[in-house]
């Protein structure tokens, strides 16, 4: 695969899975936009790593829930690299508590980032994706969106909503020759997972047929495949990357 001369924006890519996706794109020669809200130092490190690996990159601060921020980010992208080819909606947050104790604010915050941010960024860059030579819209969901999870009614609902959004965008982008797909990772080895107690991690691994957590690279490689021309006849799909948990 080669992403030479393709311009890719990954929201929430200052750290975690998003950063892994950004750096993978960079290794393939892409122009990468590393979006972050607050993790500036890590985003700058990602940009440096991308440039060292042969790609080009910029870090752009923007809150995806703020449409003015997103529109300003679009202008920055256009000034730096021109029109966007690939948009990866990765930005997301959790506000976990059992539903009976969940506040409306905790519900709204998760919806505003995970779904509202996806709306803002997709609408802002829709014309770019439509007009691109094989444009790509890739949404990052979660196994939680398919299975649910105790204490995550807000997160599961938002991530499930991305399935319907992806399939609708696939239909609306098809006439332009562009695709929309969704990746639903399982439990992935990130800083967040490291905070989970060892005994709980062991119980989760026992439910994974492949017997291990996903590495960030497992997710990044799948996203890069969907961004590449080799995936040109795949659209409207949800790709599970969960080690067999949903079998």
N, C-alpha and C positions, 0 to 999 in steps of 0.2 A: 504494500500500500504506500501511496505517496500523497501528501497533502500540500505539495508545493503550490505556493501562490493562493491557497485557500485561506480566507479570513474567518476565524472562528471565535465566537464569544461564549465563554462559560460563566454563567452567573454563580456567585458564591464560590469562587475558585481560589480564594486566598488560602484555603486549607482543606484538609480531608480529601474526600473523593473528588471534589471539584478541582483541587490543585493537581491531583493525579491525572485527571483527564486533560487539563491544560498542558501539563508537562509531556504527556504522551503525544498530543497534537504537535507540540513543538519539535519532538524527536522526528516526526514525520515531515517536517519542513514547513509547517503552517505559520501564518501570521496569527498570533494568539492574543486575545483580549482577556486579561485576568481581572475579573470584576470582584470587588470586595466591598463590604460595608464598614467593617471596623478593623480587620486583621491586616493592616497595611504592611507591617514588617514581613510577614509571611508571603504576602502577595508580591512584594519586591523581590524576595528570594526566589519565588517561582519564575518571575520574569528573567532574572539572572540565569537560572538553570535552563530555561528555554533557549536563551541566546547562546549559551555555551554548547547546547546540543545541536545547534544549526538552524533553529527557527528564529522568528522575530516576535517580539511581544511588548505590550504595554500593560500597565496596571491602571485601572480606572475605578475610582471610588464612586459608588452609587447605591442608594437604597432602592431595591427593586419595587418596594411598595409606594414609592414616590414617583409619579409619572414625570414630573419636571426633571428629577434626577436621571430617569431613564432616557428622556429625550435629549438631555445634555450629553449622556454617554453615547448616544447614537451619533451626535455631531462629532464627538471626539474620535470615535471609530472611523467615521467617514474621512476625517481630516488625516488620520494616521495611515489608514490602509484602503480607503475606498469602501465600496459596498460590501456588506456581510454575506458570506456563503453558508455558514453553519451557526445556528443558535442552539446552545445547550442550556435548557432551563434546569439548573441544579440547585439554586438557592432554596434553603428550607430551614425551618426551626421546629423545635418541639417544646411543648409546655404540658408535661405529663402529670396527670392525676386522674383518679377514678371519676367517672362521669358525674356522680352525685355530688362531688366536691368541686367540679370544674366551673370556673367563673365564665361569664360571657366574654370577658376580656381575654381570657386564656384561649377560648374558642376563636375569637376574632383575630387575635394576633397570628395564630397558626394559619388560618384561612387567608389572611392578608398577604403573608409571605409566600406560602406554598402554592396558592391558587392566584391570588391577586398579582403577585410578582410575575407569575407566568403569563397572565393576561397582559400586563403592561409591556413586558419585554417582547412578547410575540407580536403584539399589535404595532409596537414601535418599529420592529424590524421585518414586518410581514412583507412589505414591498421588496425589500432586499432579497428575501428568501424566494419569493415568487419569481423575481427577475434573474436570479442567479442561474448559472449553468449547473443544473442539478443541485438546487438548494436543499438544505437539510434542517429540519426542526427535530430536536431530540429532547424529550422530557424525562427527567429522572424521578421515578416513583419509588416504590418500596414493596417488599413482600408484605409489609403491614397493610398496604392498600388492598391486598387480595385476601389476607387471612384475618385482619383485625389484630388487635393486641391490647391486653388489659392495661387500662390507664392511658390509652392513646386514642380515644374516640375522635378528637379533633384532628390528629395527625393521620389516622387511618382514613378518615373521611376525605381529607384534602388529597392524600396520595391516590385514593381510589378515583377521585374526580379527574385526575390527570389521564386516566384511561379513556374516558369519554371525550375529553378535550382533544387528545391525540388523534382519535379516530375521526373526529369531525374535521380537524385541521388537515388530515390526510385526504379527505374528500375535497376540501376546498382548495388545496394546493396542487392537486393532481393535474389540472389543466395547464398549470405552469411548468409541469415537468419536475416539480419538487416533491419531497417526501416528508412525512412526519411519523416518527416512531417513539416508543417509550421503552426505557430500561427499568426493570424492577429488581434492584439488588436485594440479596438476602443480608444476613448479618455480616458486616465487613469490618476488618481489623483497622479501626481508626482510633483516634484519641478518645472518642466517646465510648467505644467498646471497652477500652482499658479501665474505665471507671466502674464497670460491672464486676461484682464480686466473682471470685474464681469459681465458687460452687455453682453460681448461676450460669457462668460461661460453659461449664462442663455439661450442664443440663441441656443447653442450647445445642452444643456440638453433638450430643447424643441423638438429637433429632435431625441431624444433617447427614444424608446418606453418604456424601463424600468425606465426612469425618473431619472437616476443618472449616474455619471461617473463610470468607472471601478475602483476598488481598485487594488493595486499591487497584492494582494493575489489572486484575481480572475484570473489574468494572470498566476501567479506562479503555482496555483493548476492545471491549464490546462496543462502547460508544464510538471509538475511532472507526470500527468496521462500518457502523451505520452512517458515519459521515463520509465514507469513501465511495467512489463510483462503483465499487464491486457490489454495493447494496442497492443499486438503482431500481430494482424491481421489488423491493420490500417497502411497504408503507402501511400505516395503520396498525402496526403490530406492537404487542407488549412482549419484550424479550426478558424472560426470567433468568437471573444470574444468581442462583441461590443454593447451588450444590445439591439440588434435588429435594429441597424441603417441601415443595408443592406437588410432589408426585402422588 
